[in-house]
């Protein structure tokens, strides 16, 4: 049974920072690309960031480039999303995601249809 459990969400003011964590039970963790997506009410699920096993191949969605940082702790089977300079338009449910390494590169993880496992999601709300 695969579990991805997000934590760290909440309500913050614009300009604040927040760090999301995702504890993953996928095994072996090294075989998976890890990613974050988000979905706002009435909108499609949107790619946020993805990272490979070594952490040396990373991609970000355009709306978060320069503000968000994805990282992973392979010993702890955890992936993080550090969010800075948060804006009201970042308000969404954030989902941790895992995809078995396809050999296609981390850009292959940017499609929601490519994901093998999803977390339950955690709400991030940014107020003015």
Residue frames as a rotation matrix with the C-alpha (Angstrom) as fourth column:
UNK 1
0.586 0.810 0.000 0.00
0.810 -0.586 0.000 0.00
0.000 0.000 -1.000 0.00
UNK 2
-0.484 -0.746 0.458 1.48
0.756 -0.620 -0.211 3.31
0.441 0.244 0.863 -1.09
UNK 3
0.596 0.622 -0.508 0.92
0.787 -0.576 0.219 6.39
-0.156 -0.531 -0.833 1.04
UNK 4
-0.513 -0.628 0.585 1.89
0.608 -0.747 -0.270 9.98
0.607 0.217 0.765 0.37
UNK 5
0.403 0.650 -0.645 1.05
0.914 -0.246 0.323 12.19
0.051 -0.719 -0.693 3.34
UNK 6
-0.147 -0.395 0.907 1.31
0.417 -0.856 -0.305 15.96
0.897 0.333 0.290 3.07
UNK 7
0.394 0.255 -0.883 1.77
0.908 -0.257 0.331 18.34
-0.143 -0.932 -0.333 5.98
UNK 8
-0.556 -0.730 -0.397 2.60
0.721 -0.661 0.206 21.99
-0.413 -0.172 0.894 6.59
UNK 9
-0.396 0.466 0.791 -0.28
0.613 -0.508 0.605 23.76
0.684 0.724 -0.085 4.90
UNK 10
-0.245 0.384 -0.890 -2.31
0.867 -0.324 -0.378 26.57
-0.434 -0.864 -0.254 6.39
UNK 11
0.739 0.539 0.404 -3.42
0.640 -0.748 -0.173 30.17
0.209 0.387 -0.898 6.17
UNK 12
-0.241 -0.850 -0.468 -0.78
0.835 -0.427 0.347 32.86
-0.495 -0.307 0.813 5.66
UNK 13
0.596 0.370 -0.713 -0.64
0.044 -0.901 -0.431 36.46
-0.802 0.225 -0.554 4.52
UNK 14
0.919 -0.263 0.292 0.70
0.294 -0.033 -0.955 37.53
0.261 0.964 0.047 1.15
UNK 15
0.435 -0.854 0.284 4.49
-0.629 -0.514 -0.583 37.72
0.644 0.075 -0.761 1.16
UNK 16
0.394 -0.241 0.887 4.89
-0.805 0.375 0.460 35.02
-0.443 -0.895 -0.046 3.78
UNK 17
-0.441 -0.577 -0.687 6.69
-0.767 0.640 -0.045 31.69
0.466 0.507 -0.725 3.46
UNK 18
0.510 0.581 0.634 5.50
-0.775 0.631 0.046 28.17
-0.374 -0.515 0.772 4.08
UNK 19
-0.611 -0.707 -0.356 7.10
-0.788 0.585 0.191 24.74
0.073 0.397 -0.915 3.79
UNK 20
0.615 0.787 -0.046 5.15
-0.788 0.616 0.009 21.68
0.035 0.030 0.999 2.76
UNK 21
-0.588 -0.739 0.327 6.37
-0.740 0.656 0.152 18.18
-0.327 -0.153 -0.933 3.52
UNK 22
0.521 0.695 -0.495 5.38
-0.810 0.586 -0.029 14.85
0.269 0.416 0.869 2.03
UNK 23
-0.325 -0.546 0.772 6.19
-0.721 0.672 0.171 11.57
-0.612 -0.501 -0.612 3.74
UNK 24
0.221 0.346 -0.912 6.27
-0.934 0.345 -0.096 8.82
0.281 0.873 0.399 1.14
UNK 25
0.233 -0.096 0.968 5.94
-0.527 0.824 0.208 5.07
-0.817 -0.558 0.142 1.60
UNK 26
0.899 0.042 -0.437 6.85
-0.419 0.375 -0.827 4.25
0.129 0.926 0.355 -2.01
UNK 27
0.276 -0.817 0.507 9.62
-0.387 0.388 0.836 1.67
-0.880 -0.427 -0.210 -2.18
UNK 28
-0.125 -0.751 -0.648 12.27
0.959 -0.258 0.114 2.01
-0.253 -0.608 0.753 -3.18
UNK 29
0.572 0.364 -0.735 12.08
0.320 -0.924 -0.208 5.78
-0.755 -0.116 -0.645 -2.84
UNK 30
-0.342 -0.841 -0.419 15.05
-0.170 -0.384 0.908 6.11
-0.924 0.382 -0.011 -5.17
UNK 31
-0.685 0.090 0.723 13.03
0.650 0.524 0.551 4.66
-0.329 0.847 -0.418 -8.04
UNK 32
0.291 0.944 0.156 10.55
0.950 -0.267 -0.161 7.53
-0.110 0.196 -0.974 -8.04
UNK 33
-0.699 -0.186 0.690 10.46
0.294 -0.955 0.040 11.03
0.652 0.231 0.722 -9.34
UNK 34
-0.261 0.627 -0.734 8.63
0.908 -0.099 -0.407 13.17
-0.328 -0.773 -0.543 -6.79
UNK 35
-0.701 0.099 0.707 6.48
0.397 -0.769 0.501 16.17
0.593 0.632 0.500 -7.59
UNK 36
-0.579 0.611 -0.540 4.01
0.379 -0.385 -0.841 18.73
-0.722 -0.692 -0.009 -6.34
UNK 37
-0.592 0.541 0.598 0.83
0.538 -0.287 0.792 19.79
0.600 0.791 -0.121 -8.08
UNK 38
-0.838 0.426 -0.341 -1.89
0.100 -0.495 -0.863 22.18
-0.536 -0.758 0.372 -6.99
UNK 39
-0.555 0.742 0.376 -5.54
0.657 0.115 0.745 22.68
0.510 0.660 -0.552 -7.74
UNK 40
-0.939 0.328 -0.100 -7.63
-0.221 -0.801 -0.556 25.74
-0.262 -0.501 0.825 -7.07
UNK 41
-0.237 0.932 0.273 -11.45
0.287 0.336 -0.897 25.56
-0.928 -0.134 -0.347 -7.02
UNK 42
0.720 0.668 -0.187 -12.86
-0.021 -0.248 -0.968 25.41
-0.694 0.701 -0.165 -10.52
UNK 43
0.373 -0.675 -0.636 -9.44
-0.925 -0.322 -0.201 24.98
-0.069 0.664 -0.745 -12.12
UNK 44
0.793 -0.184 -0.581 -7.47
-0.074 0.917 -0.392 22.04
0.605 0.354 0.713 -13.48
UNK 45
0.797 -0.594 -0.107 -4.68
0.331 0.281 0.901 20.45
-0.505 -0.754 0.421 -11.49
UNK 46
0.876 -0.481 0.030 -1.50
-0.335 -0.653 -0.679 22.42
0.346 0.585 -0.733 -12.18
UNK 47
0.470 -0.806 -0.360 2.11
0.735 0.584 -0.346 21.29
0.489 -0.102 0.867 -12.15
UNK 48
0.983 -0.176 0.053 4.23
-0.171 -0.778 0.605 23.03
-0.065 -0.604 -0.795 -9.50
UNK 49
0.146 -0.989 0.002 7.60
-0.989 -0.146 -0.002 21.25
0.002 -0.002 -1.000 -9.28
UNK 50
0.989 0.082 -0.122 9.35
-0.086 0.996 -0.029 17.91
0.119 0.040 0.992 -9.77
UNK 51
0.239 -0.939 0.247 12.67
-0.960 -0.190 0.206 16.41
-0.147 -0.286 -0.947 -8.71
UNK 52
0.433 -0.166 -0.886 14.69
-0.339 0.881 -0.330 13.35
0.835 0.443 0.325 -9.60
UNK 53
0.774 -0.086 -0.627 16.36
0.501 0.690 0.523 10.93
0.388 -0.719 0.577 -7.18
UNK 54
-0.130 -0.957 -0.258 19.67
0.964 -0.061 -0.257 12.75
0.230 -0.283 0.931 -6.95
UNK 55
0.486 0.390 -0.782 18.11
0.610 -0.792 -0.016 16.17
-0.626 -0.470 -0.623 -6.79
UNK 56
-0.505 -0.767 -0.396 20.18
0.179 -0.541 0.822 17.38
-0.844 0.344 0.410 -9.72
UNK 57
-0.884 0.349 0.311 17.31
0.277 -0.147 0.950 17.55
0.377 0.926 0.034 -12.17
UNK 58
-0.460 0.701 -0.544 14.44
0.563 -0.244 -0.790 19.84
-0.687 -0.670 -0.283 -11.16
UNK 59
-0.719 0.311 0.621 11.65
0.438 -0.491 0.753 21.56
0.539 0.814 0.216 -13.01
UNK 60
-0.665 0.521 -0.535 9.15
0.324 -0.445 -0.835 24.20
-0.673 -0.729 0.127 -11.94
UNK 61
0.193 0.804 0.563 5.91
0.980 -0.130 -0.150 25.47
-0.047 0.580 -0.813 -13.30
UNK 62
-0.326 -0.390 0.861 6.18
0.592 -0.794 -0.136 29.01
0.737 0.466 0.490 -14.66
UNK 63
0.534 0.614 0.581 3.96
0.009 -0.692 0.722 30.64
0.845 -0.380 -0.375 -11.97
UNK 64
0.993 -0.091 -0.075 6.29
0.084 0.099 0.991 29.53
-0.083 -0.991 0.106 -9.15
UNK 65
0.369 -0.917 0.150 9.75
0.787 0.222 -0.575 29.86
0.494 0.330 0.804 -10.69
UNK 66
-0.378 -0.656 0.653 12.05
0.134 -0.737 -0.663 31.87
0.916 -0.163 0.366 -8.48
UNK 67
-0.055 0.437 0.898 9.73
-0.857 -0.482 0.183 31.61
0.513 -0.759 0.401 -5.46
UNK 68
0.819 0.404 0.408 9.33
-0.552 0.747 0.370 27.89
-0.155 -0.528 0.835 -4.73
UNK 69
-0.272 -0.925 -0.266 12.03
-0.919 0.332 -0.215 25.29
0.287 0.186 -0.940 -4.12
UNK 70
0.857 0.489 -0.164 11.56
-0.439 0.858 0.265 21.53
0.271 -0.155 0.950 -4.21
UNK 71
-0.314 -0.946 0.078 13.96
-0.879 0.259 -0.401 19.22
0.360 -0.194 -0.913 -2.38
UNK 72
0.708 0.535 -0.462 14.04
-0.331 0.828 0.452 15.68
0.624 -0.167 0.763 -1.09
UNK 73
-0.103 -0.645 0.757 15.52
-0.981 0.193 0.031 13.79
-0.166 -0.739 -0.653 1.83
UNK 74
0.074 0.136 -0.988 16.16
-0.628 0.776 0.060 10.32
0.775 0.616 0.143 0.48
UNK 75
-0.865 -0.405 -0.297 17.16
-0.021 0.620 -0.784 8.87
0.502 -0.672 -0.545 3.83
UNK 76
-0.817 0.575 0.037 13.86
-0.131 -0.123 -0.984 10.03
-0.561 -0.809 0.176 5.30
UNK 77
-0.637 0.578 0.510 11.67
0.771 0.460 0.441 9.29
0.020 0.674 -0.738 2.26
UNK 78
0.240 0.692 -0.681 10.42
0.641 -0.640 -0.424 12.85
-0.729 -0.335 -0.597 2.33
UNK 79
-0.398 -0.283 0.873 9.99
0.841 -0.493 0.224 15.56
0.367 0.823 0.434 -0.28
UNK 80
-0.211 0.223 -0.952 9.61
0.653 -0.692 -0.307 19.23
-0.727 -0.686 0.000 0.53
UNK 81
0.061 0.188 0.980 8.25
0.826 -0.561 0.056 22.34
0.560 0.806 -0.190 -1.12
UNK 82
-0.402 -0.259 -0.878 9.59
0.720 -0.682 -0.129 25.60
-0.565 -0.684 0.461 0.25
UNK 83
0.192 0.591 0.784 7.29
0.889 -0.443 0.117 28.43
0.416 0.674 -0.610 -0.78
UNK 84
-0.506 -0.384 -0.772 8.32
0.667 -0.742 -0.069 32.06
-0.546 -0.550 0.632 -0.44
UNK 85
-0.899 0.164 -0.405 6.78
-0.298 -0.908 0.294 35.38
-0.319 0.386 0.866 -1.46
UNK 86
-0.641 0.699 0.316 3.38
0.715 0.694 -0.085 33.75
-0.279 0.171 -0.945 -1.44
UNK 87
-0.911 0.403 -0.087 0.59
-0.397 -0.803 0.445 35.41
0.110 0.440 0.891 -3.40
UNK 88
-0.185 0.923 0.339 -3.19
-0.670 0.134 -0.730 35.08
-0.719 -0.362 0.594 -3.14
UNK 89
0.448 0.368 -0.815 -3.13
-0.882 0.329 -0.336 33.28
0.145 0.870 0.472 -6.51
UNK 90
-0.640 -0.673 -0.370 -1.07
-0.542 0.737 -0.404 30.51
0.545 -0.057 -0.837 -4.87
UNK 91
-0.341 0.606 0.719 -4.17
-0.790 0.229 -0.568 29.57
-0.509 -0.762 0.401 -2.88
UNK 92
0.123 0.329 -0.936 -4.97
-0.763 0.635 0.123 25.94
0.635 0.699 0.329 -3.71
UNK 93
0.835 -0.006 0.550 -4.95
-0.327 0.799 0.505 22.38
-0.443 -0.601 0.665 -2.50
UNK 94
0.073 -0.906 -0.416 -1.39
-0.990 -0.016 -0.138 21.11
0.118 0.422 -0.899 -2.90
UNK 95
0.937 0.315 0.151 -0.81
-0.317 0.948 -0.009 17.48
-0.146 -0.040 0.988 -3.81
UNK 96
-0.163 -0.961 0.221 2.29
-0.734 0.268 0.625 15.37
-0.660 -0.061 -0.749 -3.42
UNK 97
0.844 0.448 -0.295 2.85
-0.518 0.533 -0.669 13.00
-0.142 0.717 0.682 -6.34
UNK 98
-0.122 -0.882 0.455 5.11
-0.462 0.456 0.760 10.12
-0.878 -0.118 -0.463 -7.28
UNK 99
0.817 0.290 -0.498 6.01
-0.574 0.330 -0.750 8.62
-0.053 0.898 0.436 -10.62
UNK 100
0.591 -0.611 0.527 8.18
0.347 0.782 0.518 5.60
-0.728 -0.123 0.674 -11.22
UNK 101
-0.143 -0.760 -0.635 11.33
-0.439 -0.526 0.728 6.59
-0.887 0.383 -0.258 -13.07
UNK 102
0.783 0.549 0.293 10.44
0.052 0.410 -0.911 6.21
-0.620 0.728 0.292 -16.73
UNK 103
-0.124 -0.910 0.395 13.83
0.761 0.168 0.626 7.16
-0.637 0.378 0.672 -18.07
UNK 104
0.278 0.343 0.897 12.21
0.893 -0.437 -0.110 10.11
0.354 0.832 -0.428 -19.86
UNK 105
-0.719 -0.582 0.380 13.53
0.390 -0.790 -0.472 12.77
0.575 -0.191 0.795 -17.54
UNK 106
-0.727 0.405 -0.554 11.89
0.524 -0.194 -0.829 14.82
-0.443 -0.894 -0.071 -14.84
UNK 107
-0.789 0.460 -0.407 9.95
-0.582 -0.772 0.256 16.86
-0.197 0.439 0.877 -17.41
UNK 108
-0.656 0.545 -0.521 7.86
-0.009 0.685 0.728 13.75
0.754 0.483 -0.445 -17.98
UNK 109
-0.617 0.381 -0.689 6.43
0.786 0.331 -0.522 14.21
0.029 -0.863 -0.504 -14.49
UNK 110
-0.953 0.169 -0.251 4.87
-0.123 -0.974 -0.191 17.57
-0.277 -0.152 0.949 -15.32
UNK 111
-0.471 0.829 -0.301 1.71
-0.509 0.023 0.860 15.94
0.720 0.558 0.412 -16.64
UNK 112
-0.224 0.469 0.854 -0.94
-0.935 0.144 -0.324 14.96
-0.275 -0.871 0.406 -14.09
UNK 113
0.762 0.575 -0.299 -1.81
-0.644 0.721 -0.255 11.98
0.069 0.386 0.920 -16.28
UNK 114
0.164 -0.801 -0.576 1.73
-0.327 0.506 -0.798 10.64
0.931 0.319 -0.179 -15.85
UNK 115
-0.351 -0.327 0.877 1.50
-0.903 -0.131 -0.410 10.35
0.249 -0.936 -0.249 -12.06
UNK 116
-0.491 0.099 -0.866 1.37
0.037 0.995 0.092 6.92
0.870 0.013 -0.492 -10.44
UNK 117
-0.128 0.393 -0.911 0.46
0.955 0.296 -0.006 7.93
0.267 -0.871 -0.413 -6.89
UNK 118
-0.124 0.192 0.973 -1.17
-0.018 -0.981 0.191 10.96
0.992 0.006 0.126 -5.29
UNK 119
-0.943 -0.055 -0.329 -1.40
0.331 -0.026 -0.943 12.25
0.043 -0.998 0.043 -1.76
UNK 120
-0.098 0.973 -0.211 -4.69
0.981 0.059 -0.185 13.39
-0.168 -0.225 -0.960 -0.25
UNK 121
-0.028 0.032 0.999 -3.81
0.499 -0.866 0.042 17.05
0.866 0.500 0.009 -0.66
UNK 122
-0.164 -0.035 -0.986 -3.35
0.939 -0.311 -0.145 19.87
-0.302 -0.950 0.084 1.80
UNK 123
0.683 0.575 0.450 -4.83
0.686 -0.717 -0.123 23.35
0.252 0.393 -0.884 1.70
UNK 124
-0.565 -0.741 -0.364 -2.72
0.781 -0.622 0.054 26.48
-0.266 -0.253 0.930 1.38
UNK 125
0.554 0.770 0.316 -4.58
0.811 -0.585 0.002 29.77
0.187 0.255 -0.949 1.63
UNK 126
-0.622 -0.776 -0.105 -2.87
0.782 -0.622 -0.039 33.10
-0.035 -0.106 0.994 1.07
UNK 127
0.507 0.837 -0.207 -4.75
0.839 -0.534 -0.103 36.22
-0.197 -0.121 -0.973 2.15
UNK 128
0.321 -0.332 0.887 -4.12
0.429 -0.784 -0.449 39.83
0.844 0.525 -0.109 1.18
